Amino acid sequence: MSVALTENAARHVQRYLERRGKGIGLRLGVRTTGCSGLAYKLEFVDDSANDDEVFESHGVKVFVDPKSLPYLEGTQLDYTREGLNEGFRFSNPNEKAQCGCGESFTV
């Protein structure tokens, strides 16, 4: 299995990296927090770690640390706009439930 970006998400990340003027991709991970236990974390990557797992989607590299990978295997990241709201959406087959506010999840 892998971690993937949709075409919309990849375009958004590429545009942001270009505006930023540096970076080699996007890091996707999880952290312990919230009422359900885990939350997604995203950050732009300037240097990869030796133990990162690297996936590529639509020309964008996605870096995942080994600790987060079991929670993220098979996840697809999309970027959507609905009315005035826009942002990343996670489609994670490992997710069993989300908290009411949508900020955290459990596996």
Secondary structure, DSSP 8 states (H G I E B T S, - for coil): ---EE-HHHHHHHHHHHHHHT--SEEEEEEEEETTTEEEEEEEEESS--TT-EEEEETTEEEEE-TTTHHHHTT-EEEEEEETTEEEEEEE-TT--EE-TTSS-EE-
